[in-house]
Amino acid sequence: MDERPKSKGEAVIEQIMDDLDPTSDRYQVLATAKSFKSSWVALGEKLLEVKRSGR
């Protein structure tokens, strides 16, 4: 997958996660939320590529 800069939201989530036990429920929820958010950003980027290329 392409490397891209982190969004502000992803950075905030990671900052909160740094203070949590990785085995905690809260950490797991934040990890899932971060993954979900980044997947939507990636989808938006791909859709923009398609629109720009006219494919």
SVG drawing of the C-alpha trace seen along z (x, -y; Angstrom):
<svg xmlns="http://www.w3.org/2000/svg" viewBox="-14 -17 19 25">
<polyline fill="none" stroke="black" stroke-width="0.4" points="0.0,0.0 1.2,-3.6 2.7,-5.5 0.9,-8.7 1.1,-11.3 -1.1,-10.7 -4.2,-12.8 -4.6,-15.0 -7.2,-12.6 -4.9,-9.6 -2.1,-11.4 -4.5,-12.3 -5.6,-8.7 -2.0,-7.5 -1.2,-10.0 -4.0,-8.7 -3.0,-5.1 0.6,-5.8 -0.7,-6.1 -2.8,-3.0 -2.1,0.7 -2.2,2.4 -4.3,5.2 -7.0,2.9 -10.4,2.6 -10.0,-1.1 -6.7,-0.6 -8.3,2.0 -11.3,-0.3 -9.0,-3.2 -6.8,-0.9 -10.0,0.2 -11.2,-3.4 -7.8,-4.5 -7.8,-1.6 -11.4,-2.5 -10.5,-6.2 -7.4,-5.5 -9.3,-3.2 -11.8,-6.0 -8.9,-8.4 -7.3,-5.8 -10.7,-5.2 -11.1,-9.0 -7.6,-9.2 -8.3,-6.4 -11.7,-7.8 -10.0,-11.2 -7.4,-9.4 -10.2,-7.7 -12.0,-11.0 -8.9,-12.9 -7.9,-10.2 -11.4,-9.8 -11.4,-6.0"/>
</svg>
